[in-house]
């Protein structure tokens, strides 16, 4: 089963009044990654859009399904959404 780990990346500068954070979650394959898939959701959704949780069936989770196939998957929240 692929593992996942959540990160919060601080962003400052860029004419921002104060630092903000962007949520990133990495889904790692069990072996060497074949490629990196970067997933940015739309419509005000968070990166969890790519990881729908249905017990005992990872096929509903794009991120976990592709990590199980050997890809490193990064889901990234847009500013103002998520973290």
N, C-alpha and C positions, 0 to 999 in steps of 0.2 A: 504494500500500500504506500503510495507517495506521501511524503511528509510536507507540511506547510509551516511557514513562519511569517508572522506579521511584523512590519517595521513602520515606524513613523519618521518621516524625513522632514527636517526643518528647512524652510525656505525663507530667506531674508533678502533684503535689498529689493531690486526691481520696483522701486517706488512704493513699497509696502510700508504702512505706518508702523507695523510691528510684525515680528516673525510669525509665520503660519506653518502648519504641518500638512503633509500629504501622506495618506495611508497607502502602503504597498504591501502586498502579500505574495510571497514566493512559494510555488509548489514545485518541489524537487523530485526528480525521478530517482529510482533506486540505483541506477548506474550512471555512467557519463552521459550528459545531456547531448541530444542530437542537434538541438537548436534552442534559441530563446524566443518564446512567444510573448509579446507585450500586448496586454489587453486593457483597453480604455473603454469603459462603459459609456453609454449615451443616455439621454433623457433624464438626467438627474439621478441615475442609479449609482450605487457604489460598486466597488470591485467584486462584492459578493454576488453580483449578478452572474458571474462566471462560475460560481461554486454553489449551485442549488443543492441543498442538503436533503436527500431522500435516504433514510436508513437502509443499509445493505445493498445499495445500488448506486455506484459512482457514475453510471452512464448519464445521469442528470446533471452532473458537474463537468462542464467543459474543462476546467482547470485540472481536476483530479484525473479525468479520463486521458487527457493528453500527457500529463506527468507519468501516468502508468504506461504510456506508449514511448516514453523516453525523452520527453521535452521538458525543459525548464520553463515554467509559466509564471509570468509576473502580472498581477492585476493591480492597477493603479487608480486611486481615487482622484477625481479632479478637485481643484481648490474649492472649498465651500461645501463639499460633499464628503461624507464619511467622517474621518478622524476629526 
